[in-house]
Amino acid sequence: MRKININVNEYNTESIIKIQKRKIWGISLAIMAFSFIVVVIGSLFFQYALKVYLKTNIGSWTPQIIIFVGFFLFIILNLTSHYTKKINGSWLYIYYVLQLVAWTLILTSILFYFTYIYELDSITFLAIALLPLGIILISGLIGYFQLIKEFFLYFFIGILSVALLVMFFVSIFVFRITWYYSLVSVILISAITVADIMQAKKEVENVVWMDSNIQFRFAFDLGIRLFISAAMLLFYILQLFMSSGKR
């Protein structure tokens, strides 16, 4: 009887752990998807408003200012996030909202230029916006099921990072390198997402034993990171389309 009780308890514990893991991953994916949808729809709306504004304000620097403010905010958030997240729990939610604002500004500006050059309609843009989600899904599956050796993955990320740095300095003198820079960026972000999921899977094994507040914060933070990866992928994919004819 005692042995049966032990087996039942072990089964119940395993079932609870599985449920907790699914909840953590579910929250993360929901945050990522919701945030991405908000930013995509927001950028569509604001780029339309920007077009209307520029009809009566020809020559305005508004698009350049918008993308500058967006990138400046994004850089500041990422430089300070490691320290400010530790101050109190509420910062995570402030950080999240500011990331949404930053990426809405960035994508509004890049979308404005993209539609100006290619006369892109909303349906086509929404179709393109599905590409980052597909890449995140594939990268996530590779990372979750560890379909690539961790050493090789980090070595690959290191090589791509060095290549990107070299291309950045070369781009100062060679103006037609944008397409290649964007392509390498897409591959690098995809590889980093694989590594992020690999690491998150390990951390989830410990987080499931903690209280629900810690689990939620972990899932929320992971969701934000995945959203940022998706937003960056969309930015560079749009850059790929914009510079495809300039190679």
C-alpha angles and dihedrals in degrees: 000000000000091000090051091051091050091051091048091050091049090049091050091048092050091048092051091048091051090050091049091050092050090048092052093048091043093054091047094051092044092052091048094048095043093048093047092050091048092051095045093049091042093052091049091053096045095045088054090049089048091054091051091049094049092053088072096030104050114182094024117152091217097117091051092046091049095053091043092052091046094051093042091053092045093051093047091049093051094045093052102032095091091060104031095051088064094057096076141327095258092066091071090063093044089049089050094052092047090051089053090051093047095051094043088056093046095048092042090059097042091045090051091056092042094053090043093055100037102023087235117191124218095253092055091048091051089050090052089048089063091065095074090050090052091049091048090050094051093043090048093052092048091050097042095050091036094232090167131052112258094225092052091046095054091043089053091048090051092051092048092047092053091046091050092050091051091047090050092059092041089053089065088069102024111056098186096065096090095100093054092043091052092047093052089046091055091050092046094050089048091052092047089052089054090052092045092054091046091053093043091053090056092047093049089063088066099033093060089068093055129083122283094256092059091045091052093047090050092048092045092050092048090049090053091050091050090048091052090050090051092048092049090049091052091049093052094041089056088048089053091054093045095050098037092099094047100063 
